[in-house]
Each structure stands twice: as C-alpha cells, then as structure tokens.
Amino acid sequence: MARESTLRFGAQTDEMTSLLRIVNMVRTGDASTRPEIGRVTGLGRGVVTQRVDQAIEMGYLADGEFGPSSGGRAPRTLRFRGDAGRIVVCALGALHIHVGVAMLDGDVIDQAHSRWDIARGPAETLDKALSMIDEVLERTPDVPVWGIGVGVPGPVDFDSGRPVAPPIMPGWNGFDVRRRFEQRYDAPVWVDNDVNLLTFGERARRDDYRLDLIYCKIGSGIGAGLLSHGRIHRGVNGAAGDIGHVRVRDSDALCRCGKVGCLEAVAGGWALIRDALAEIEAGATGALATAVADGEELTPERISIAAEEGDALAIRLVQRSARVVGESIAALVNMFNPSVIVIGGAVAGAGELLLAEVRQRVYELSLPLATRDLTIAQSVNDVREPLRGGVEMVREQLFDVTFPRWFGDGRPTIGAIRGSLETAA
C-alpha cells in the first residue's frame, strides 16, 4: 500500500508533482523499476523515462541492479540516493548528551555519548553538543547536512523550536535552540520533546505508519509520546503527553517544577533516588544500601538493576513507581485507545517487575473495550533509539512535509523550510 506522502503528490498531474511522486515512490519502496512506476502512476513509458532521467540528473535517484525478469528483458531497478546527504541528531537528556549522524536512508552510522547535567544551561550545553557533533561529522562521509533533529527533556513549541517552561531545564524557557544549529551547519533544524523522538523510533522499528501508540518514558522524569494514526500529537503548545506533572491523589511530594503532588515527584527516577537515600538513612539494608555506603553513585539505572537482582528496597521503590504510573497511563488509554503501549527509560530497565505492575493497573482502571486489543511492552534497551527516532522525525519533515518547497533546489535550504512553516501558519 502506498504511503500517505506518495498519495498526497498523486492528486496533481503537473511535471514537478509527478517528479516528486516518482522520487518518493522509489524512496519509500512503493516502486523500484520504471515499469512499476508506470503501472502505479498511469504515466506513459516515455513520460516515466523522462521524469526518471530528470530525477537522476537532479541527484535524487540512481540506477541500481537489474531486477527479476517477467518474460522479457530484465528491468533495471532504481534506488534513492541516500548517500547524497547526512542527517544529524542531538538527543539531550536530563543527565546526558547523545549525538549521531545518519545518511538519508535512516541508518545511524556514527555516534557519541557524554554524561551531562542539562541544568548547566543552554549556552554551555549546546557548546558541548556542537563540539561532539563536529567530531562525529569528521568521521563520516563528507556530504552536505540536509537536516538536524534535536530532542530536549521538556515541552517544545515545535514551530519555533523553543522549549516552553521546561520544569527541569532552568534557563531554557524560550531559548532559540534551532538558531544555534542553523548557524553552525547551514541546514534546517527541528526541535522536539525527547519522548517524541523515542515514539518516532518505535514507529519506524515496527514499520507501521498508521499506528496508534503511547510511549511512556520513566527516567529521571516522566513523559509520554502520543502517536495517533501514525502522527505525533504535540498539542497547541507542545505540552501533550507531559504526564509527569499530572497530580497524584493524596500526594504532598514537592516537585522540581514547584508544584506539589506531581507524578514525577512520586514515581520519577530522581524521586526514587530521594526515597532510597531516605530509607537507607533510616536503616534500610541490602545490596543498594551497601553500594551507597561504598560511595557508589545512586542513579535510576542502578535502582532498576538492583530491583532485577532482588534487592528488597529497590523492588519496593520500582513497584510503587509502576503502580502510580500505571494509573496515569490508564487515563490515557481511555482517552486515546492505543493498540500499543511501550514503557521505556532508565526505571523501565527493571523489566517484567515494573511491567507487571503497570499492566495490572492499566487493565484494572481502563475500559474493557479500550484494552481488548492492547499490547503493553518494554522498549528496546538500546541507547541509539533516540537517535533513530530523531532521524525518523527529520526524514518525515524533509520528505513528507516540506519536500515540495525545496525539491527544485536539489537539497533542503533553511529559507525554503521557513517559507513552508510560514505558509502553514
């Protein structure tokens, strides 16, 4: 079945639109030979040949190997020029920076990771991120950067690329993240919430572009990515899915955002660290307590590992987190009726111990119809997932959203992308 981007261009018949359609068909795999293009589009053989030759001359397509014969001469396949440009992704977390570079076909070919506290502010953080990107770019093919994706751990105004009152990012509110990257690399930039990048990654991994899915990340903070019929739902101000600051009943825990009783303040990774240290100080024993006494840094990852290994304190903390998170997810299930819920993040490293509690609360509190075909699964435990998701986000923006604006230039430009955004607004 042709993807939406292909069908969208099929509604018109002028020369540029037919070129766009043909390039997208080859890119998405909907057609790989000239005869297939003719059958799908209804264009004559001469027109198809002319359009394909134009696409090859513009640098979008190239001839590939010969395909299987159906009785006559074997047709030569076509391939999208995924090697014509690079995509850069910078995934900023609460306590790390992860950058990577991919070619246009979406495969991440190199990456770098560093521990980093995002509370150090935008200037210092972006200086560090840009330096890391420069090093990775030096190790990858020397072709132009076509697009950049940036993920941040807080709400984002997607149109402007500016964080909006992010609770754990002091000094970032309204900061023009996009401009720093555009000035450095002269390429269009899209900034999104970090959980949305993970959600894009799940969509690509499942190869389902009409998927209804909720991705819940339980890391230092808590957030959700909402995928409705294959499209990310961001909300008017980028706050959709920010369940970490939903009120938990009967809680008086002070949150980092300044409010009381937020889900994150009860069940987030930093809350688990706070509660673990308090219980250890009050006399709790076990492997986790011993590690703290030996000077080991306590992190959400360390707590989830200890829970998997049977530490009683860690198990208690993880199960309590899972129960209250499950209650919030149940409300989302009733409203959005997804087919899949994916649980990720550092705390989710506890695996089935956490998933079992989440499942119990979701099935207990959600409508039977909403859970009839529901799957609840753990995310792929791979640090590259935010990078893959960021690449998928950029590819969607380049080829499904803004392609007609810059197609004639042979590669995307900041001016063409900005023009499309202003027109859309």
FENTA-V863617 format. One record per run of one state. SS is the DSSP state (h for helix, s for strand, l for the rest). FROM is the first residue (numbers start at 0). TO is the last residue. If there is no record, write none. Layout:
ss=SS from=FROM to=TO
ss=SS from=FROM to=TO
//
This chain:
ss=l from=0 to=2
ss=h from=3 to=8
ss=l from=9 to=13
ss=h from=14 to=27
ss=l from=28 to=31
ss=s from=32 to=32
ss=h from=33 to=40
ss=l from=41 to=43
ss=h from=44 to=57
ss=l from=58 to=59
ss=s from=60 to=65
ss=l from=66 to=74
ss=s from=75 to=79
ss=l from=80 to=80
ss=h from=81 to=83
ss=l from=84 to=84
ss=s from=85 to=91
ss=l from=92 to=94
ss=s from=95 to=102
ss=l from=103 to=106
ss=s from=107 to=114
ss=l from=115 to=116
ss=h from=117 to=119
ss=l from=120 to=120
ss=h from=121 to=137
ss=l from=138 to=143
ss=s from=144 to=151
ss=l from=152 to=154
ss=s from=155 to=156
ss=l from=157 to=160
ss=s from=161 to=162
ss=l from=163 to=174
ss=s from=175 to=175
ss=h from=176 to=184
ss=l from=185 to=187
ss=s from=188 to=192
ss=h from=193 to=205
ss=l from=206 to=211
ss=s from=212 to=217
ss=l from=218 to=220
ss=s from=221 to=227
ss=l from=228 to=229
ss=s from=230 to=231
ss=l from=232 to=241
ss=h from=242 to=244
ss=l from=245 to=245
ss=s from=246 to=246
ss=l from=247 to=252
ss=s from=253 to=253
ss=l from=254 to=258
ss=s from=259 to=259
ss=l from=260 to=260
ss=s from=261 to=261
ss=h from=262 to=266
ss=l from=267 to=267
ss=h from=268 to=280
ss=l from=281 to=285
ss=h from=286 to=292
ss=l from=293 to=298
ss=h from=299 to=307
ss=l from=308 to=310
ss=h from=311 to=335
ss=l from=336 to=338
ss=s from=339 to=343
ss=l from=344 to=345
ss=h from=346 to=349
ss=l from=350 to=350
ss=h from=351 to=364
ss=l from=365 to=366
ss=h from=367 to=370
ss=l from=371 to=373
ss=s from=374 to=377
ss=l from=378 to=383
ss=h from=384 to=400
ss=l from=401 to=401
ss=h from=402 to=408
ss=l from=409 to=412
ss=h from=413 to=423
ss=l from=424 to=424
//
